[in-house]
Amino acid sequence: MRLLHTSDWHLGRTFHGASLIEAQRAVLQEIIDVTINQQVDVVLISGDIYDRALPHVDAVQLCNWVLRELRATGASIVITSGNHDSASRLGFGADLLDSAGVHIIADTQRMLQPVLRDAGDHQVAIYGIPYLEPRMVMERLGVAKASHEAVVQAAIAQIDEHLEQQRAGQKPVVSIAMAHLFAAGGIGSDSERELSTGNLDVVPAELFEHFDYSALGHLHGRQKVKEHVRYSGSPLAYSFSEATQRKGVWLIETSASGIESIEEILLPVPKKLAILKGKLAELLTDPDLESAVGAWCQVTLTDSERPAEAMATIRTRFPDTVVLNFAPEGTGEKEQPASYAERMAKATSTEQVVRDFVEHVRERAADDPEREVIDSVIQATREAQASQ
């Protein structure tokens, strides 16, 4: 039997204010094509199918489309809820959708109702663990400590007991776990929402050692924590910290003896990310940066003074620049006031206060025309006050 491990679609997410709906549709079409070409039997989506608890209508329509198209391939679909999803909303109608081959596991009751698939000489049992918010489920799971490790350990203990009953049958059972969490040893990125402060969200990967394969979600970089404990990562990059990641999915093949093979399948990138740094004039003319022209760009300017209309200017070559930083070269060698308050204390006139403020907020001194405007406005204000 062939299973496709994916997660963290985050349907409806934006990238620095820009819509990603069409990019998400394109990469989901690639997942549909992989499902067809690889003759996938089951598609696993390990949480965060949506980006927010109340998804926009465009995201819901996109989800409806991709689930319909995936089912049309003949593959079953198993979905678990993530920390971005609203478990109750995602799980609405789950009992009815079971009969349609779409299995949604969004609560602790359904967690002990595995999706069972007959593979001829063996059976595949898929157990989904929804995202478990410790304080919301600790009492239900009989846990005294409000930590992710405690609730996940309790959930897996219940699943282990149920799994032993499944293994008592006539056919060998290949066990698959799905979970949305931060496994120890995993590498995060900037686009994931923290599950808790400090390291209280970390769950030992050893908890999953009883399963033949564990399909994890939450971390956006595709990675192997242990040989059979893996993250598929998000199909798209959702932050510039993911610029160098190769996005894809895992294709798992089972046999009567367990996991036969695990293969990575890379997904095409609808729109690349580029991180650029340098002086404005150099960035506008450097022929080596031609590949970044059509990418989402994060630009850091190193000019000694912030150029006027910097964003509009950089977009003349890189129209999809969404982040603009300013880090002038040699800043560390210049003597700077200890604070903005100290700088204001040295000002000798109202005109100087305003000029210093302009320079502080945009990191470039006012030019002659701007100084004339500042002085004229202050003078007009003084004259208006004097006439009252």
N, C-alpha and C positions, 0 to 999 in steps of 0.2 A: 504494500500500500504506500502511496506517496502523499506526503503532507507538505504544505507550504507554510512557513512560519513568517509572519509579518506582524507589525504593530505600529502604534503611535502615528496614525494617519493625521490626527489633529485637523479634521475637516473644518473649514471655516477660518483657519488661522490666517493672519496677515503677516507680511514681512515688512517691518518698519512702516506700517500704514498702507502698504500696497497689497491688493488682493492676490491670493494664491489659488483661487478656485480653479482657474484654467490649468495651471501647472499641476495641481492635485489631480484634476481629471486626466491629464496626459499620463501621469505616472501610474494612476490606477488602471488605465487602459493597458499599460505595460504589464501590470500584475495579472490582469485578465488574460493577456496573450501568453504569459508564462504558464498560467493554469491550463490553458488549452494545449500549448506545445509540449508541456511536460506531463500531460495526462494526470494532473493532480486530482487526488480523491477528496482531500479535505484541506480547506484553507483555514489557518489559525490566525486570529487577530487578537493579540494580547494587550488589549486596553488602549485607552485614549483614541477611540475612533473619532470622537469630536474634540474640539479644542476648548469648549466651554460647556458648562452644565445646561445652559439654555442656548443651543446652537441656532445660528441664523438660518432662515428658510433655505438659502442657497446650499448650505452645508447639508441640511436634511435631504434635499432633493438629490444632491450628489451621492449621499449615502444610499438612498433608495435605488439610484441608478446602478451603482457598482455592485450592490448585493444582488440585484436582479440579474445583472450580466454574469456575475460569478456563478450563480445557481444555474444559469442557462448552459454553462459548460458541463454540468453534471456533477460538479464538486459540491460537497456539503460545506457549511461554514460554521465555525465555532468562534464566538466572540465573548471576551470577558471585559468587564468594565475597568477603566483606569481612573486615576485621581482627577483627571480633567472632566470625565463623564459624570453625568448624574445617573447613578446606578438605577434609581427607581424609574426614571424616564427611559433610559436605554433598555431596561428590562420589561417595559410595558408590552404586553402581548406575547411574552416569551413562550408560553405554553402553546399558543396557536402557531407561532412560527416554527416550533419544533417539527410539526407535520410538513412544513415546507422545506425542511432541510437546513434551516437557519437556526442555530442553537445559541441563545444568549444566556450567559451565566453571570448574573449581576448581584446575587445575594448568597448568603451562607447556606440556605436551604438547597438551592440548585447545585451548590458546590459538591454535594454528595450524590448527584445524579449524573454520572459520567455519560458522555456521548460514546456509544459503543458501535464499532464498525467491524463487520465480518470481512476478513481478508483471505478467506479460504482455509489455509492451514494454520491460521492464527487469528486472534482478535485484538483490535486496537481499542484501548480504553483511554479516553481523553477527559481529564479532570481539570476544570477551570477554577482558579482561585481569583475572585474579583478583588479589586483594590480594597484592602481592609484598613479603615481608619481606626486605630487602636481604641480610642475612647467610645466609639460607636458600637464596636463588636466584642469588646473584652468580656462583658458579662455573658453574652450569648455563647461565647466560646469557652467560658469558664476560666478566664485568665485574670490574675490579680494585678499584673503589671501592665501599664499602658505603654507598650512599646511595639514596634513593628515586628521585631524578632519573636516576641511572645505570642502575638496573635497568629502570625504565619506558622509558627511551630505547632500551635494548637490545631490550626486548620489542617496542616499536613498530617498530624497524628490521626485525626478523624478520617482523612482520605486513605491513609495507610491501612487502617482497620477495614475500610470498605474494599480496598484493593485486594486484600488477602482473600476476601470472599470471592472476588472475581477470578482470582488465580486458582481457586479450588475447582474450576470447571474443567471440561475435557480438553479444550484448546489452550495453547500457550497464549498469554496475554502480554502485549507490549503496551507499557504505560506511558502516557504523555501528560505532563503537567503544564498548565498555562498560568502565569502569574504576572502581576504588575507591581514591581517593587525595585528597590535598590539592593542588588546582591553584592556582598563584599567581594572586592577585586574588580568590580566594574568601573569603567571610566566614563564620567559624565561630561556634559557640555553646558553652554550657557543657556540653552533654550528649554531646559527641563525645569519644571516647578519643584522646589524643594518639598519633600514629604514632611520634614520636621527639621528643627534647628539642630546644629551640631551633627553628630553621627548617630543620632537616635533612630534614624530611618534604615540603617544598614542591617541587612539580613544575611546570615551565613549561608554561603552557597551549599554547604554540606547538608543542609536540610532537605535538599532535593536529590540526594544520592540514591534514594530508593526507586526513583523513576528512571525509565529508559531514556527519556529525553525531556528536557524542561525548556519550554518556549517562553522566554521572559520578555516583558515590555517595560518601558519607562525611560531607560537610557537611549539616547538618540543615535549613538554610534553602534553599528553592527559589530559584535565582538563575541569572543568565546571566553567565558569565565572559567568553565571546566569543559572537558571534551563534549559532554552531553548536557551542559547548562549554558545556554546562549541567548544573546539579545539579537533580534533582527535589526533593531534601530528603526528610525523613521525613514520613509521612502524619499523624503525631501529634506534638504537642509533648512533648518529654521533659525539659525544664527550664524554669524560669521565665524564662530569657533568651530563650525562644522565644515569650513571651506575645503579642507583637505580630505574629508571623509569620502569613501566610496560607498554609495548607497546601494542597497540590494535586499535580498531575501535569502532564507535558508530553505533548501529542498531536502526533506528527510524521507528516506525509503526504509520501510520496515520489512522484516521477515519473521519466520517462526522463532528464530534465534535472537531477535531483538532489533537493534538499529543496524541496518545493512550499510547505509551510507548517509553522509551529510554533505551537501554540495552548496556552494555559494553561487548565487545568480545575481549579477550586477544589473542595476536598472539605469537606463539613460537619464541624463540630467536635463530637464526641460530648460533650465536657465542657470548658468554657472554663477558662482560667487567669486569676487575678486577683492583682494586687500591691497591697496596701493598706498605708497608713501613717497613723498618727495616735494620739491618746489613746484608751484603751480605751472609755471612756464615749461618746465621739463616734462611734467605729466601730460601736458597738452600736445607735445611734439614727439615723445619717445615712441619710435616705431615698434619696440618690443612689447608695448602695451596694447597692441591692436586687438588681441584676443579678449581684452576686458571691455571693449566698446559695448557689447551687447549683454554684459553681465550685471548682476546686482553688485554695486561697488561700495566699499568702505574706504574712504580716502582720508589720509592724514597729511596735511600740508606742513612743510618744514620751513616755509619762508620766514625771514626774520621778523616781518610784520604781517598780520593777517591781511590778505589781499581784499580789496573792495569787491563786493558781490561775488564772493568766492564760490558759493554753491551754484549760482547761475552760470558762472564761467566754466567750472569743471564739468557741468552738465552739457556744455556745447560739444564735448567729445564723449563723455560717459553719461548719457542721459538718465541712466537708472542708478545714479549715485543716491543712496538713501541715508548714509552716515558720513558726516564731515567733521573731522577732528583737526585740531591745530596744535602742533608741537614744534615751535621754532627751534632751529638748530642753535646750540650754544647758550640756551636759556640758563643753564646751570652756572655759567661763568659770569652772568650779570648780577649785580647787586640789586635785590628786590626788597621793597618794604616788607616788614614782617606781616602786615595785614592790610586790608583795605582801609580799616579805621585809621591806621597809622598814616597811610597815604593821604587821606582826607585831612588829617590834622596838619599836614604840611602845606595845604592849599592856602593861598593868600587872598583869594577873591572868589566871588560867586562864579565868575567865568571859569576860573581854574577848577573849581569843584565839578562843574558840569563836564568840562573837557576830560578831567581825570576819570569821571564816571564812564564816559563814552569809551575811553581807551581801556578801562578795566573790563567792561562787559564784552567788548568785541576784539580785544587784544590788538588794537591798531589805533594810533592817535588820529584825532580829527585833522583833516586836511584844511587848506586855506578857505575854500568855500563853506565848509561845514563850520569852521570857527566863526566866520562872518554871520552865519545863520544863528549860531548860539549867542553871539554877542548882541545881535539885533533883537532877538526875542527877549533877552534879559533886560536890555535897554528899554524896550517897549513896555515891559512889565513894570519897570521902575517909574516910567512916565505916567502909566495908568494909575499906579498907587499914589503918586504925588498929586494928581489932579482930583483925587477923591476928597 
